[in-house]
Amino acid sequence: MKKFDIIWYLSGDWETDHRRQMITSFAKNMAPYGKILCVNRPISFLTDPFLKTGKFVKWIKRRSRLVRVTDNLYNYTPFVLIHDQIALKSRILTYLNRKILSSVLGGIINKIGFKDNFRLSWVYIPTQLSYLGLVGDHEYIYECFDKYSEFKFPLVNKSQIIQYDRKLTENALLVFNTARKLYDERIKINHRSYYTPNAVNIDLFIEAAKKNNGIPYDMKSLQRPIVGFIGNVGSNFVDMKLIKKLASDNPSFSFVFLGKIHGKNNMELLLNTRNVHYLGFKNYEDIPCYVLSFDVGIIPFKINEITESLNPLKVYEFMAASCPVVATDIPELRVFSGLISIARDHDEFDSCLKRVLSSDNSDLRKRLLSEAQKHSWDHRTKDMLLHVRKHIGGKA
C-alpha cells in the first residue's frame, strides 16, 4: 500500500483558515498512509514588521515552534524575504523567496520525519503556484472553491489570476471543485477533476446540542425571533440592500451577524441599524452554540459570477444545528430545495422568512439534521482520500 505525505499550503493561518475542519478530518482518515504539514502563509521580513506588527511580534516569539495538531498533522509558519504576491511581480524575488522556503521547510519536514514516501503539495489559491516543487514534492493537488478571477488580488490582475488558475488546473495530479460550475469548467481542462462539495463537522454540532449550554451571553438580551448569519460580510457576496430591507420591514426581529466585515459601508449598516447586531468573529468551536440559538439562518447572497460558483459552508452548518434556512437562489443550494426556503427576489425572501418563523418546524428540524449527517467532513474526506490514493497508485 503506497504511503504518501502532504505539504498543505494555507491561504492564511491555521487558527482562522476556513478549511481547518476539512484538513483535520482528512488527516484523521489519512493517518495509516502518512503525515501532513500545514504551512501558514509566510511572514515577510520586509513588510510585516510595519504592516502587520502584531502578527510579526507574535511570530518572533514562537518562530521556532512547530505545532503538532494531531499524531500525523503539524502546523508551521515560515518566513520569506517579501510578501508572496509582491514577489510574483519579479522573477528574482520569487526565486529568493523559493530558496528561503525550500531551506526552511526542508528542515521542518526532516524534523517531523517525512519518509521517502510519495510527496504531494496541496494548494487552493492561484497565487500559490510559486509554492510548488519546494521540498521534493512529486505532484500536487489543486482544490478550487471560488471563482478566483472575480476577486481582487493585491498587485495581481485578473488576466494573471486566470493564467495561474488554468496552469494549476492543467498540471495537477487531481483537481477538487466545491461547486458544480467550477467542476464543469475544469473537467474540460483536466480529466482528473472531481466535484467535492463542502461539508460540516457534524460531531461538533451534535455534541453542542447534547450539552445544551443555552443561549450565548452576548445574545441573551436580544428579542426573539433571532435571524442569524455566519461568515464574512463582503460586497462580493452579501446583498446589503436585502439586509436593510429585512431589518426595516421586520423591526421586531433581531438580526445577528457573526464573522468578519469587509467594507466601511457594510460595517456602518450593521452597527447603525437598531435591530441588527454584529457580534464579531467567533472561533469555529463556538459557532454551534450560536447557530443552535437561531430561530432561522439566512444566506442573503447576491446572484453574480462569484456566488454562482460558490458552495456555501454555512448551509451545512445550519442544517447540522437543525436550523431552518432561507436563502437566495444560489445554484448550489437548489439540491436542498425541499429542505430550505429559496427566494428569487427581495420580497419573496421576506415572505419566506415570515412563513418559516410562523410555522411549526419540528419535523423540518429532524430532516435537516438527517441531511447534514450525509455531508460530514468525515464522509467527504474519505471520498477525497480514495481519489488521491487512486491517482498516486500508478506513480513512481
N, C-alpha and C positions, 0 to 999 in steps of 0.2 A: 504494500500500500504506500503510494508516494507521499512523502512528507513535504510540507511547504511552510514558509514563513512570510509574513506580510509587513511591509513598511507602509503605514496608513497616514497620509498627509492630510491634516485637518485644515479647515479654512479659518479657524480661529484658535481658541484654547479648549482643552478638554472639558473644563468646568462648565462651559457655556455652549459647546458645539451641539447643534440640534441632531446630529447623527449618533450621539453618545449612547443612547439606548440600543440602537441597532448594532453598533460596534461591540458593545458588551455582550449582547446576545450572540453575535457572530463568533466572538472569541470563545464563549462557552461551548458552542457546538463544534468549533474547530479544534478544541483542546487536544484530541488524540492525534492531530496531524501536524501541529506546530505552534508558533508563537506570533504575536502581533506587537509591533512597536508603533504607537500613535505619536506622530510628530506634530506638535503645535506649530502654529505659524511662527517663523523665526523672529527673534528680536534683532532689530537693526542697530548697530553700534553708532551710525552716523546721524540717524534721525530720531529714534525712540527716546534718547535721553532728554530731548527737547519737546517732542510732540506727544510722547506718552511716558512722562516722567514717572508716574506712579507704577505703571506696569514694568518699566525698566528697573526701578529700585527693587521691586518685588522679585524680579528675575535675578538681579545681582545677589540678593540674599540667599537664593536657593538654586543658583545656576548649575551646581554640580549634582543636584538632586534628580535622580531617576526614580520616578514613581511607579511602584508595582501596584496596578489596579486589581488584578486577579492573578491566578497562578500563571497564566500564559498571556497576559495583557499588560503592557507597560506604556508609560507616557513620558515624553521628554520635550523640553523647549530648547532648540538650538539657537545659534546666532548667525547673522550674516553681516556683510560689510554695509549694505544699503538695502532699503526696502525692496522686497522681491519684485513688485510691479514697476518700481522706478528702474530697477536693473534691467528689465525687459527692453528698455529703450537703448541699451548699449550691450554689444556682444562682449566687450571687455568686462563690464560689471557683472554680467550674467556668468561669465567664466570664473571670475573671482569668487562670487557667491557659491557657485557649484563646488569649487575647490575646497572652500571652507566647510560647507555642509558635508561633502564627501568624507573629509577627515574627521569631523566631529561625530557624525552618525556612524561612521565605521567603527570608531572606538566604543560607541554605545552598544551597537549590536554585538560586538565581541564580549562586552561586559554582560549582556543579557544571556549570551550563549546561543545565538543563532548558529545552527549547524550548517553543514554543507547541503542543506535542503534546497529544493526549488524555491526561488525567492521572487516574490511579487511586490510591486508597488500598487497603491490604491489611491486614486485621485478623483476629485469631483468638482473642480473649478478649472476652466480652460487655462487660466494663467499659471496653474500648477504644472504645466508642460515642462517647465525648466527643472522640475524636481526628479524627473525620470532618469534612471540609469546612474544614480549617485553611489550606490553601495552594492554593486554587482547583482542588481535585480534582473532576472531573466525576461520577465514580461510584466505588463501592468493591466490593471482593471480600471475602467472609467465608469464611474457612477454619475449619471446625468439626472438631475432632479429639477432643473429650471430651464427656461428659455433664456439662456445667458446673454444672447445678443441684444435683448431688450433692456438690460441693466447697464448702468453707468459704472465703468471701472476707472479708477484714477490713472490718468496718463496712457490708457489703452483704449483705442477707438473701437467702434462696432465692427468694422471690417476685420480688424486683428482678432477680435474675440471669435468671430465666425471662422476665421482661418485656424485658430488654435483648437476650437471645438471640433472642426472637421478632421484635423490631423490626429487628435486624440482618439476620435471615433474610428478612423481608418485603421490605425495600427494597434488598437487594444486587443488583448487576448480575448476579452469579452466586455460587453457594454451593458450595464444595468440602467434601465429607464423607469422612473417612477410614474410617468404619465403615458397614456396610450399615444398621444400625439408625438411625444418625444421618441417613443419606440418606432412609430411609423416612419419618422424621418431617418432614424439611424439604421434600421434594418436594411434600407436601400444601400447603405454605405458599408456596413459590416454585418455579415450574416450571423455573427455570434452575439447578436443583440437580444436582450430579454426584457419583457415587461414585468417589473417588480414594484408594485405599489408600496406606499408607506404602510406602517403598521403601528402597534402600540405595545407598551409594557403592561400587559393585561394584569399580571400578578400584583403590580403596584397599586392599581385601582381597586382590585378585589380586596386586597389587604386593608386599604384605607376605608373601604365600605364596612368591613368587619369590625375595625377598631371604632368607627363611628365617633370620632373625636368632636363632632359638632361643627358649627359654622366658624370659620376663621375669625380671629379677633378683629380684623380690620373690615369685616363685613357685618358684624353683629348689629350695628346701628342702622343698617340700610333697610329701607322699606321694601316689602315684597309686592310684586314678584321681582326676582332678580334675573336679569337678562345678561348673560356673560359672554365675553370674547377672550380667547387666549392666543398669544402670538404677537409678532411685530406689527405695528401700525405704521404703514408707509403709503405714500401716494401711488405707488405702483400697484398696490393690492386693494387696500380697504377703501370702500366707497364712503367718503366722509359726508357727502351730501345725504346719503341714505341714513347714516347715523344721526345726523342733525334732524332729519325728518322724523325718525322713530322717536327720538328723545322729546321733540316738540309735540308730537301727536299723542304721546303717552306719558304725561307728566307724573303719573302715579307709579310708573315703572322705574326701577333702579338699573341703570346700565353700567356694568362693571367691565373694566379692561385690565388685563394682566399681560405684561410684556414690555418690549422697548418701543418707544415712539420715535419716528423719524420725521422731521419737518416741523418748523415753528408753528405753522398754521394748524397742523394736526394736534400739537400739544395744547395750543390755545383753546381749541374746541373742546378737548377732553377736560381741561382744567376749568373752563369758564361756563360750562353748561350745568345747571343745578342738579339734574338727576343723572349726570354722567360721572362715574367715579373711577379715576385712574389709580390703581393700587400698586403700580410699579412692576419691576421684573421679579419673578419668583423662581427659586430653584425648582428643577423638574420634580424632585421628590415631594415638593409641597403642592404641586398642581392638583393632584387628585382631590385633596380636601376642599379646594376652592370649587372645582367643577362639580363635585358632589353636592355643593350648596347652591348651585344654579338651578333655577326653575326651567330655564331653556338656554341652550347655547346657540350663538349665531355665527354665521360665516358670511359677512356682508361684503363680499368681494366684487370689484368691478369686473366687467367682462372685457378682456383685452388679450393681446398676444401672450402676455405672461400667465394670466390665470387660466387660459385655455390649455396651457401646457403644465398645469400645476395639480398635484395630488395632495390636498391639504392634510397635514398630520392631525390637525385638530378634530376632524370628523371622527377619527378612530378613538381619540381621547374622550370626546363627548359620549360616544357610544359605550366605551368602557366604563363610564360613570353612569350609564343608564339615563343620560341626559337628552331630552328631546332636542332636535336640531331644526333650525330654519336657515336656509342658505340661498344665495343667488344661484343662477343656473350655470354652474361650472360643469363642463363636460365630464370630468372625473367623478362627480357626485351623482350623476344620473343613475348609476348602477344601484344606488341606495334609495331611489325614488319612492319605494314602498315603505321605507322606514323614516326618512327625513322629509321635511316640507321644503320644496324647491320653488322659488319665486322668480318670475320673469321680469318684474319691474318693481319699483318702489312701493306702489300701492298694494300690489299682491304680497310683497314681503310683510308689510304692516298687517294685512289681513291674516296671513299665515301665523304671524306672531300672536295675534289676539286669539285666533282659533286654538292654537296649541295650548295657550295659557288657560283657556276656559274649558279644556277637555279633561276627561279622566284618562291619564296616560299610563296607568298601572300596567296594562298589557303591553303597551308600546315599550316601556322601560325594560321589560323582560326580553323582548325581541331585540332591542338594541344591544343589550349585554351579550346575548347569544351570537349576534352577528360579529361583535367585537372579538369574541373568542376565536373566530375563524381568521382573524387578522392580527394575531400576536406576532411580536418580533421573533419569538422562538420558531414559529411555523415558517415565517418569511425567510429567516436567515438559514434555516435548514434547506430550503429550496435553493437559495443562492449558493450555498456551500456545495450542493450537488452539481450545479453548473460549473463551479470553479474546479472541482475535482475531475469532472468530465473533460474539461479543456486542458488541464495540465497533465492528464493521463498519458497523452502521446508525446509529451515534450521531454527533452533530454534532462 
